[in-house]
Amino acid sequence: MDKKETMKAVICTKYGLPEVLKIQVVDKPIPKDNEILIKIVATAVNSGDVRVRGLKVEGFMKIIMRLVLGFSKPRKSILGTVYSGIVESKGNKVSTFKEGDKVFGMTGFDFGTYAEYIAVKENGNVAYMPENANFEEAVSLIFGGQTAIYFLEKSKISEKLEPKVLIIGATGSVGSAATQMAKYYGSDVTVVCSSEGKFLVESLGVSKIILYDKEDFSKQNRKFDFIFDAVGKTSKKQCEKLLAKGGIYKTVGGLEYASESQKQLVLIKELYEKGKLKAIIDKTFSFDKVVDAHKYVDTGRKKGNVILKINE
Ligand SMILES: NC(=O)c1ccc[n+]([C@@H]2O[C@H](COP(=O)([O-])OP(=O)(O)OC[C@H]3O[C@@H](n4cnc5c(N)ncnc54)[C@H](OP(=O)(O)O)[C@@H]3O)[C@@H](O)[C@H]2O)c1
C-alpha cells in the first residue's frame, strides 16, 4: 500500500485565545476528478477567522455558531478562507486549470486555507491570479474585495450617476476594498475612519474624510444615496437622517451575509491589473507565527489585510 502523503496545517484545537492554534501534520488532500490541488503560498488572517477561533459573537448567536461550526471546537479544524498559490496537480475531469497555474480564491465556510495544500473544485470560487500581483498581494484582495462587491452590487450604485456614498470604517479589509470599489463605480465617496487611518484613505484618493475620534459623523448635514457600514458599528436608525430620498443603508454587522462567486474574483483580477484596485497589506507573518498574527487581528485595528505566508 502507498504511504499517505502529509502536510503541515494550523489546527484550531478548541475555541479560545490565539494559543489554541497549533501547527500539526495531517494528510495531504488528494484532488477528486473535478478538483485541483493547490500548493498554497499565502493566506490571510481575517476578522472572520478570529471571530470563529474565539467564538466571538453575542448572546444566542453563540449557540447558533456552535451548532453550525461545531460544539467545543470547529468541526472543520483547519481555519482560513482565502488563498493564493500554484496548481500542483488536477483531477481527470479538470479542463480549465493546469499544473503550474497561479490561482487565488476563497473557500468560505469550507475553511481549510491555513495549510500547505488544499483541493478545490475547478468551477468553485477560484480564478487565475492578477498577472501583475505577487502571492501576498493577490490574497489580500479577496476577503474584503468579495464582501465589498457583494454589498455594493446589492445597493445598485453602479446604476446611478455619481452616487453619494458614505463608507463607515474605511480602513479595514472590507472598508478599504469598498472605498476603492465605490470610486470605481464613479461614486462621490466620503469615509469615516480614525485619525490613525487618515493616511491610508488619503492614499486611496479620498479627500472627504470624517475622523470619528474628532467628530460625530451622524451630525453631518450632507445626504447620501448609499451608506455602507463596513465595520458593523452603527445601526440604520443612527444613519437614517443622513440618507437621501430612496437611499440605502447596508451593514456587515447584521444578519446579511455576503456570498462569493468566481465572477467577483474575475472582476477583482481585472481591476487590479488596470490599477483600479490596490493591495492593502498591513503586516505579513510567517506560517509559524500564526498565533501572533491572530493576536494582531484580534485588536480590531488592523489596516487593510494581514497575510500569513505558508510556502516561500
Ligand atoms: N456580513 C458579512 O458577510 C461579512 C463579511 C465580511 C466581514 N464581515 C464583518 O465585517 C467586519 C469588518 O471586517 P474587516 O475584515 O474589514 O475587519 P478589520 O479589517 O478587522 O477592520 C478593522 C478596521 O476597522 C477600523 N475601525 C474600528 N472601529 C471603527 C469605528 N468605530 N469606526 C470606523 N472604523 C473603525 C479599524 O481602524 P481604527 O481602529 O483605527 O479605527 C480597522 O482599520 C467584521 O466584523 C466582520 O466580521 C461581515
Ligand as a Chemical Component Dictionary entry (heavy atoms), coordinates in Angstrom:
data_LIG
# 
_chem_comp.id                   LIG 
_chem_comp.type                 NON-POLYMER 
_chem_comp.pdbx_formal_charge   0 
_chem_comp.three_letter_code    LIG 
# 
loop_
_chem_comp_atom.comp_id 
_chem_comp_atom.atom_id 
_chem_comp_atom.alt_atom_id 
_chem_comp_atom.type_symbol 
_chem_comp_atom.charge 
_chem_comp_atom.model_Cartn_x 
_chem_comp_atom.model_Cartn_y 
_chem_comp_atom.model_Cartn_z 
_chem_comp_atom.pdbx_ordinal 
LIG N1  N1  N 0  -21.774 40.150 6.761  1  
LIG C1  C1  C 0  -20.789 39.672 6.044  2  
LIG O1  O1  O 0  -20.988 38.975 5.051  3  
LIG C2  C2  C 0  -19.377 39.989 6.432  4  
LIG C3  C3  C 0  -18.321 39.655 5.563  5  
LIG C4  C4  C 0  -17.019 40.023 5.930  6  
LIG C5  C5  C 0  -16.805 40.651 7.131  7  
LIG N2  N2  N 1  -17.848 40.895 7.968  8  
LIG C6  C6  C 0  -17.629 41.611 9.229  9  
LIG O2  O2  O 0  -17.246 42.905 8.880  10 
LIG C7  C7  C 0  -16.470 43.477 9.898  11 
LIG C8  C8  C 0  -15.256 44.121 9.269  12 
LIG O3  O3  O 0  -14.445 43.162 8.667  13 
LIG P1  P1  P 0  -12.964 43.506 8.265  14 
LIG O4  O4  O 0  -12.332 42.232 7.874  15 
LIG O5  O5  O -1 -12.901 44.627 7.325  16 
LIG O6  O6  O 0  -12.399 43.961 9.682  17 
LIG P2  P2  P 0  -10.993 44.572 10.062 18 
LIG O7  O7  O 0  -10.131 44.656 8.863  19 
LIG O8  O8  O 0  -10.500 43.852 11.242 20 
LIG O9  O9  O 0  -11.463 46.068 10.487 21 
LIG C9  C9  C 0  -10.764 46.783 11.371 22 
LIG C10 C10 C 0  -10.708 48.254 10.914 23 
LIG O10 O10 O 0  -11.873 48.953 11.349 24 
LIG C11 C11 C 0  -11.485 50.215 11.878 25 
LIG N3  N3  N 0  -12.461 50.594 12.914 26 
LIG C12 C12 C 0  -12.617 50.057 14.142 27 
LIG N4  N4  N 0  -13.619 50.670 14.801 28 
LIG C13 C13 C 0  -14.116 51.623 13.970 29 
LIG C14 C14 C 0  -15.165 52.578 14.073 30 
LIG N5  N5  N 0  -15.912 52.690 15.175 31 
LIG N6  N6  N 0  -15.417 53.379 13.035 32 
LIG C15 C15 C 0  -14.680 53.294 11.897 33 
LIG N7  N7  N 0  -13.653 52.409 11.739 34 
LIG C16 C16 C 0  -13.387 51.574 12.768 35 
LIG C17 C17 C 0  -10.095 49.958 12.440 36 
LIG O11 O11 O 0  -9.283  51.117 12.442 37 
LIG P3  P3  P 0  -9.263  52.122 13.701 38 
LIG O12 O12 O 0  -9.309  51.273 14.928 39 
LIG O13 O13 O 0  -8.009  52.912 13.534 40 
LIG O14 O14 O 0  -10.489 52.937 13.516 41 
LIG C18 C18 C 0  -9.520  48.942 11.463 42 
LIG O15 O15 O 0  -8.813  49.557 10.397 43 
LIG C19 C19 C 0  -16.145 42.346 10.861 44 
LIG O16 O16 O 0  -16.960 42.468 11.993 45 
LIG C20 C20 C 0  -16.501 41.092 10.079 46 
LIG O17 O17 O 0  -16.877 40.039 10.919 47 
LIG C21 C21 C 0  -19.125 40.585 7.640  48 
# 
loop_
_chem_comp_bond.comp_id 
_chem_comp_bond.atom_id_1 
_chem_comp_bond.atom_id_2 
_chem_comp_bond.value_order 
_chem_comp_bond.pdbx_ordinal 
LIG N1  C1  SING 1  
LIG C1  O1  DOUB 2  
LIG C1  C2  SING 3  
LIG C2  C3  SING 4  
LIG C2  C21 DOUB 5  
LIG C3  C4  DOUB 6  
LIG C4  C5  SING 7  
LIG C5  N2  DOUB 8  
LIG N2  C6  SING 9  
LIG N2  C21 SING 10 
LIG C6  O2  SING 11 
LIG C6  C20 SING 12 
LIG O2  C7  SING 13 
LIG C7  C8  SING 14 
LIG C7  C19 SING 15 
LIG C8  O3  SING 16 
LIG O3  P1  SING 17 
LIG P1  O4  DOUB 18 
LIG P1  O5  SING 19 
LIG P1  O6  SING 20 
LIG O6  P2  SING 21 
LIG P2  O7  DOUB 22 
LIG P2  O8  SING 23 
LIG P2  O9  SING 24 
LIG O9  C9  SING 25 
LIG C9  C10 SING 26 
LIG C10 O10 SING 27 
LIG C10 C18 SING 28 
LIG O10 C11 SING 29 
LIG C11 N3  SING 30 
LIG C11 C17 SING 31 
LIG N3  C12 SING 32 
LIG N3  C16 SING 33 
LIG C12 N4  DOUB 34 
LIG N4  C13 SING 35 
LIG C13 C14 SING 36 
LIG C13 C16 DOUB 37 
LIG C14 N5  SING 38 
LIG C14 N6  DOUB 39 
LIG N6  C15 SING 40 
LIG C15 N7  DOUB 41 
LIG N7  C16 SING 42 
LIG C17 O11 SING 43 
LIG C17 C18 SING 44 
LIG O11 P3  SING 45 
LIG P3  O12 DOUB 46 
LIG P3  O13 SING 47 
LIG P3  O14 SING 48 
LIG C18 O15 SING 49 
LIG C19 O16 SING 50 
LIG C19 C20 SING 51 
LIG C20 O17 SING 52 
# 
